[in-house]
Amino acid sequence: MGKSRFIVLAAAAVAAVCAFPAAAWAGASPTARSTAPAGGWTLTLQGKTTKVLPLATFPTTAAWDGTKAGNINPTLRYVYKGQLLYKLVGLVDGGGPGFNAAKAKAGYKIKLFCLDGYTPSFSSKILFKKGKLRTDLVVAKLKAGQLLPDTEAPFRFVGGPPVTQPFNNKLAAYKLVKIRLIF
């Protein structure tokens, strides 16, 4: 009985890893990941609903130019391409089609989950600057026209001019695999 129970549990664990490959790596040490999990990398968005976006089909319609961001971390001094943060948030914020600006202005928490265990969070109010949606907050999959290097992949959050919070004078988080909205 003990052996058959172990086999069932092991099979369930393998099935879970195949269904949610990025989740299997969440919390792994930065050196533990050398290749993509079975099924490829994904970005999981959790809010009122959940969406899983595969790396292969992740849009690269927005750009952030780190070469113009001043004296910041040298790994950020490149052009990054991906999708605007507010557009990703809009997929799961419960506002129907598109981004729910009223809910974001009222305030909720956006929490990022990275493979190295880094889990920064910040207010949805950061999505606005002087009342307008910010177009300089990007979840990137490309750096200098190439897929992110292993040290930053699968996704990297970049954007804005350097700020004092939440990322120690830079608005960035690498090895990103999940974004959760906390209402």
N, C-alpha and C positions, 0 to 999 in steps of 0.2 A: 504494500500500500504506500509506503514512504517513497519508493522509487517511482511509482506511477504518478504520484502527486508532484514530485519534482519535475518530471517530464512535462506534465501539463503546465506547471508554472513557467518552465523554461520556454515552452512553445508560446505562451501568452506574452512573455517578455519580447521574444523575437517578433511576434506580430505587432506589438506596440511600437517597436523601433522602426519597422517597415512602414507603419501607418504615419508616424510622426518623426521623421529622421532628424530634424533640427532639435526636437525636444530631447532626443537621446543624448545629444551633445551638451545640452544646457548644464552649466555648472562644471563642465570638464576643465581640466587645467589647460592653460594656453598651449602647452606643448603636447597635450594628449591628441590633438586633432592634426592629422597630416593629410588626410584625404576626405572627400565628401562622404557622407553616410549613404547607405543604399537608398536609391531613389532620388538622390541629389539634394542640394541645399534648398531650404525654403525659409520664408519669413512668415511667422504666424502673427496675425493681428487679432487681438481679443478686446471686445468691448461689449456692446449689447448683443452682438453676433460675433462669430469667429470666422476668419478667412485665412487660408493658407496659400501663399503666393510662391510658386516655384521660381528659383533663380533664373532658369532658362527663359521664362516668359515675363520676368520682371521688367517694367518699362524703364527706359533711360531718356525720358523727355525733359528732365530738369537738370540743370548744372549748377555747381557751386565752384567758384574759382578761388582756391586757397592761395594762389600766387598774389592775390590782391588783398589778403586778409591781415596784412601787417606782420609783426613779429610773433609768430605762433609756432607751435610744434612743427619741426621740419617734415614730419610725415604727412602734414596737412597742406604743404605747399605745392599742390597739384590741382588740376581740374578734375572734379568728381562728377559723375553722372548717375542719375537714378530717378527717383520719384519724390515729389514734394511731400513733406511730412503731413501737412493738412489734408492732402488728397488721400493718403493712406488711412489716416484717422477717420476720414469721412466714409470709408468703406464699412466701418464697424461702430460708428457712434450713435446709431439708432435714429438718425435723422432722415431716413428714406434715401432717395438717390442724392448723392452729393454730401457735402460737408455741412454739419449742423453748427453754424457760427454762433447762434444764440447760446447753445449749450456750452460751447468752448469758452465764450466770453464770461459766462456765469462761473466757470471754473470746475475742472476735474483734474485728476492726476494722470500724467502719461509716464509709464514706467517702461524702461528699456531693459532687456535681458540679453546679456552677452555670454559667449562661450567661456570666457575666463572668470565668470562669476560676478562681473561688474553689473550692478543693477541700479543705475541712476534713475531718478524720477524728477519731474518738474511739472509746473502748472500748465494747463492748456492755454492759459492767457499769454504764454510766450509765442503762440502762433500768430499773434497780432502785434503790430508796431504802429503806434499812432492811429489805432482803429482800423487799420487795413491788414489783410492777410499777408503774412510774410512769405516771400518766394525765395528766401535764402536758407531755408531749413530743408535739407535733402537727405533721404535715405539712399545711399549710393551702392551700386554694384560694380561700377567702373572707376578706375583711377588712371588718368592719362590715356584714356581710350582702351584700356585692357581690364579684364576682370581683376578685382582686388587681389593683391598678393596674399599668400597664406597667412601672413602676420596680421591682416586686417579683415579677411573674408569670414563669412560669406557676404555680409552687408556692413556698411559703416554709416553712422549718422554724423553729418557734418553740417555746418552752416553758420550764418550770421557773422558779424564781427566778433572778435574776442569779447567774452563777457566774464564777469567775476564768478558767477554761479550758473549752472550747477557743475560745470566740468573744469574747475581750476584754471580759469582764464582761457578756456577753449571750449567751443561747443562741439564736442565730438565723442563718439563711442564706437569702438570697433568690435568685430566678431559678433555683430548683432544678429539674433535669431528670432526675437519676439518683441512685440510692442503690446502692452496691456493698458487699457483705459480703465481707471478706477473712479467710479462715480460716487 
